[in-house]
Amino acid sequence: MGEVLTFRGKIGKWLSHDLTLWLIIITIVGFTFWQNDLAFFFGLVFVLILLWARKWDWKYIGLQKPKSWRKLFFKSIAFSVLILVVVDIIITPWVEYLLDTTVDLSSLNGIRGSFLNYIIFILIMWVIAAFGEEFVFRGLLVKRLGILLGHTKLTMWIAVVFSSLLFGLGHEYQGVSGMISTGVVSLILGVIYIKHKNILWFTILTHGFYDVIGITLIYLNLEQDVYNILKNLILN
């Protein structure tokens, strides 16, 4: 006799079905163009329910244990600094120059000089951005979409580009330059994810450390000064 599935098991099997995953991904795309915040939270709720139904099978989205936590930690810090240099110091200024517009960070003005707001925002960032966005954009949209498309190297890279486009569109509140910059950040995170055998911890920590650096500079009201100093050191 075959295994008798529990109600939870039946939910997990249904949510893991290819057709269900396609419908969820299509819905996320639709929400992104209609209400991008809703797209992210819809995706996150789905991933959490899916993981619950699969009895917290974290490997399903790539959240497996790395060979070395120490190596993971230091590589993630190095990757976060690399993203800062490549995106914030090199790419973003050119994007702003060519489009004659700047990244809109006005939504973060509340943390400038406020230690309490800074700490609260850091905590929220780790939960929503580092973990939440990585669950959705790498764990679901890269890994599961890549598998749905055929699970080849090409389809995985297609999924990386696709998720990066959605990630950029989801940051519309930062203006056109902000969408391009965050899209490039997502692209780099996707590359890191693929190159490290879909181990989600690499992008979670890299994403978190990168945001901590940026948020700290904004809190100190030093982001432009630091970026300009680094840009002069690197490009001159």
PLY file of the C-alpha trace (Angstrom):
ply
format ascii 1.0
element vertex 236
property float x
property float y
property float z
element edge 235
property int vertex1
property int vertex2
end_header
0.00 0.00 0.00
1.15 3.51 -0.73
1.89 6.04 1.93
-1.23 7.70 3.32
-0.72 11.45 3.28
-1.86 13.60 6.16
-3.75 16.84 5.53
-0.44 18.70 5.91
1.24 16.32 3.51
-1.52 16.78 0.92
-1.13 20.56 1.18
2.62 20.20 0.72
2.20 17.96 -2.32
-0.31 20.35 -3.91
1.78 23.46 -3.24
4.89 21.71 -4.63
3.13 20.76 -7.87
4.56 22.36 -11.00
1.24 23.94 -11.98
0.82 25.51 -8.54
4.33 26.93 -8.62
3.75 28.37 -12.09
0.52 30.03 -10.93
2.29 31.49 -7.89
5.16 32.87 -9.98
2.75 34.36 -12.53
0.78 35.95 -9.68
3.97 37.45 -8.23
4.77 38.95 -11.64
1.27 40.42 -11.90
1.41 41.88 -8.40
4.85 43.37 -9.14
3.37 45.51 -11.91
0.29 46.36 -9.85
1.46 46.64 -6.24
5.07 45.54 -5.72
4.89 45.38 -1.91
1.99 42.96 -2.21
4.01 40.84 -4.65
6.81 40.34 -2.14
4.58 39.59 0.85
2.44 37.24 -1.23
5.57 35.36 -2.28
6.92 35.25 1.27
3.65 33.97 2.75
3.52 31.28 0.07
7.09 30.15 0.74
6.48 29.96 4.50
3.24 27.99 4.07
4.98 25.71 1.56
7.86 25.06 3.95
5.42 24.33 6.78
3.47 21.92 4.60
6.70 20.18 3.64
7.59 19.81 7.34
10.17 22.61 7.19
12.20 21.08 4.38
14.59 24.03 4.21
16.70 22.40 1.50
13.74 22.86 -0.85
14.70 26.54 -1.19
18.43 26.02 -0.67
18.73 26.68 3.06
21.03 23.77 3.73
23.99 23.75 6.08
27.25 24.95 4.50
30.49 22.99 4.84
32.09 25.77 6.89
30.20 28.52 8.75
33.44 30.43 9.26
34.24 30.44 5.54
30.64 31.36 4.76
30.73 34.30 7.19
33.92 35.86 5.85
33.08 35.22 2.20
29.70 36.89 2.72
31.37 39.98 4.20
33.76 40.08 1.24
30.85 39.73 -1.20
28.94 42.54 0.51
31.93 44.87 0.16
32.31 43.79 -3.48
28.68 44.69 -4.17
29.15 48.04 -2.44
32.14 48.85 -4.66
30.71 47.53 -7.94
27.17 48.87 -7.56
27.30 51.92 -5.28
30.73 53.24 -6.21
31.04 52.35 -9.89
27.70 51.54 -11.54
25.22 53.79 -9.71
27.06 57.09 -10.36
27.15 56.29 -14.09
23.47 55.38 -14.08
22.61 58.62 -12.28
24.75 60.61 -14.73
23.29 59.00 -17.86
19.69 59.25 -16.66
20.19 62.63 -14.99
18.49 61.37 -11.83
19.53 60.10 -8.42
18.59 57.12 -6.28
15.72 58.22 -4.02
16.56 57.25 -0.43
14.12 59.67 1.16
12.17 56.77 2.66
15.18 56.13 4.92
15.52 59.68 6.23
13.88 58.62 9.48
16.99 56.72 10.56
19.42 59.60 10.03
20.85 60.49 13.43
18.27 58.40 15.31
19.93 55.45 17.04
16.62 53.88 18.06
15.22 54.01 14.53
18.54 52.72 13.22
18.49 49.64 15.48
14.83 48.91 14.76
15.42 49.25 11.03
18.45 46.94 11.16
16.38 44.25 12.89
13.52 44.64 10.41
15.99 44.55 7.54
17.45 41.20 8.61
13.98 39.67 8.84
12.33 41.22 5.78
15.22 41.86 3.38
18.02 39.44 4.24
15.81 36.43 4.98
12.45 37.35 3.43
13.66 38.65 0.07
16.16 35.82 -0.28
13.46 33.23 0.42
11.35 34.73 -2.38
13.83 35.97 -4.99
16.52 33.30 -4.73
14.83 30.37 -2.97
11.61 30.51 -5.01
12.18 32.58 -8.14
15.69 31.33 -8.92
15.81 27.77 -7.64
12.24 26.62 -8.22
11.76 28.58 -11.49
15.09 27.28 -12.82
13.94 23.74 -12.08
10.52 24.34 -13.64
12.19 25.55 -16.84
14.27 22.40 -17.17
16.95 22.52 -14.45
19.88 23.22 -16.76
22.65 25.79 -16.40
20.89 27.98 -18.96
17.51 27.86 -17.22
19.08 28.67 -13.87
20.73 31.76 -15.36
17.45 32.73 -17.03
15.82 32.50 -13.60
18.56 34.70 -12.11
17.97 37.43 -14.72
14.19 37.15 -14.39
14.25 37.43 -10.59
16.62 40.39 -10.80
14.25 42.26 -13.10
11.40 41.70 -10.66
13.61 42.70 -7.72
14.51 45.96 -9.44
10.88 46.70 -10.32
9.97 46.04 -6.70
12.13 49.00 -5.66
10.22 51.53 -7.74
10.07 53.87 -4.73
13.81 54.51 -5.20
13.28 55.94 -8.67
14.61 54.65 -12.00
18.24 54.76 -10.86
17.32 52.88 -7.71
15.51 50.18 -9.66
18.52 49.65 -11.91
20.96 49.60 -8.99
18.90 47.17 -6.91
18.38 45.02 -9.99
22.15 44.77 -10.42
22.51 43.92 -6.71
19.97 41.14 -7.18
21.84 39.91 -10.27
25.08 39.65 -8.28
23.28 37.85 -5.45
21.85 35.44 -8.03
25.34 34.74 -9.37
26.58 34.10 -5.82
23.64 31.74 -5.23
24.28 29.71 -8.39
28.06 29.63 -7.98
27.70 28.30 -4.42
25.45 25.39 -5.35
22.20 27.13 -4.36
23.17 27.46 -0.71
20.88 30.27 0.38
22.94 31.20 3.44
25.51 32.88 1.19
23.00 35.35 -0.22
21.16 35.84 3.08
24.33 36.93 4.87
25.72 38.87 1.90
22.41 40.71 1.50
22.26 41.43 5.22
25.84 42.67 5.56
25.50 44.84 2.45
22.35 46.47 3.82
23.92 46.95 7.25
26.79 48.89 5.66
24.43 51.09 3.66
22.00 51.68 6.53
24.86 52.54 8.89
26.25 55.10 6.46
22.78 56.64 6.09
22.34 56.73 9.89
25.67 58.58 10.16
24.68 60.76 7.16
27.98 59.81 5.54
26.94 57.72 2.54
27.75 60.31 -0.12
31.04 61.34 1.49
32.23 57.74 1.83
31.09 56.80 -1.68
32.87 59.83 -3.15
36.10 59.03 -1.31
36.03 55.39 -2.45
35.12 56.40 -6.00
38.11 58.73 -6.18
40.42 56.03 -4.81
39.18 53.40 -7.24
38.64 55.39 -10.42
41.48 57.90 -10.21
0 1
1 2
2 3
3 4
4 5
5 6
6 7
7 8
8 9
9 10
10 11
11 12
12 13
13 14
14 15
15 16
16 17
17 18
18 19
19 20
20 21
21 22
22 23
23 24
24 25
25 26
26 27
27 28
28 29
29 30
30 31
31 32
32 33
33 34
34 35
35 36
36 37
37 38
38 39
39 40
40 41
41 42
42 43
43 44
44 45
45 46
46 47
47 48
48 49
49 50
50 51
51 52
52 53
53 54
54 55
55 56
56 57
57 58
58 59
59 60
60 61
61 62
62 63
63 64
64 65
65 66
66 67
67 68
68 69
69 70
70 71
71 72
72 73
73 74
74 75
75 76
76 77
77 78
78 79
79 80
80 81
81 82
82 83
83 84
84 85
85 86
86 87
87 88
88 89
89 90
90 91
91 92
92 93
93 94
94 95
95 96
96 97
97 98
98 99
99 100
100 101
101 102
102 103
103 104
104 105
105 106
106 107
107 108
108 109
109 110
110 111
111 112
112 113
113 114
114 115
115 116
116 117
117 118
118 119
119 120
120 121
121 122
122 123
123 124
124 125
125 126
126 127
127 128
128 129
129 130
130 131
131 132
132 133
133 134
134 135
135 136
136 137
137 138
138 139
139 140
140 141
141 142
142 143
143 144
144 145
145 146
146 147
147 148
148 149
149 150
150 151
151 152
152 153
153 154
154 155
155 156
156 157
157 158
158 159
159 160
160 161
161 162
162 163
163 164
164 165
165 166
166 167
167 168
168 169
169 170
170 171
171 172
172 173
173 174
174 175
175 176
176 177
177 178
178 179
179 180
180 181
181 182
182 183
183 184
184 185
185 186
186 187
187 188
188 189
189 190
190 191
191 192
192 193
193 194
194 195
195 196
196 197
197 198
198 199
199 200
200 201
201 202
202 203
203 204
204 205
205 206
206 207
207 208
208 209
209 210
210 211
211 212
212 213
213 214
214 215
215 216
216 217
217 218
218 219
219 220
220 221
221 222
222 223
223 224
224 225
225 226
226 227
227 228
228 229
229 230
230 231
231 232
232 233
233 234
234 235
